[in-house]
Amino acid sequence: MVAVLLLNASYEPLAVIPKKRALSLLLREVVDAATEEVVALSGSATSLEIPTVLRLRRYVNVPKRGASWSRRAVMRRDNFTCIYCGVQPGSRQGGRMLRHVDFSVDHIVPKSRNGRNTWTNTACACSSCNNRKGNRLPHEAGMHMLWEPKTPRVDYLVASGDIPEAWKLYLQM
Ligand SMILES: [Zn+2]
């Protein structure tokens, strides 16, 4: 299940926090709901619902920290969508249903050509596109990227499941 996106008073995303911590912030009245979208807090006797986006009442000054790169985080950032053909798990390709295992991280500039593990050089690709591209640049393989890979504004590692609709507004996705 999804966690909660915490925004600064300026609406800048600060972090993805666990639901329990979100509840504690709400109880301490240091945050306000920034969306109508709610998520249920499991494990509680009464069914508590927490907004999926919270905003701090007072601005906090935080040093800028880049989200840490990992293969898993890239897949999450791209929501398991192939950057070249747009398929996702559940899409049909060549008469069969694609699964999560059919997707992997593609290096836009291939590793064999000194492409690095960075947010802007990596994206989710289906195995078919990944194989087709091989050790080439997209334009060399006659392939086009459907979007430009960007460095995310918050750490995706702590988020699990799909990114809630309400977050996208703030994450510029
Ligand atoms: Zn593809």
Residues whose N, C-alpha, C, O or C-beta is under 5 A from the ligand:
A	BS01	ZN	C82 Y84 C85 G86 C126 C129
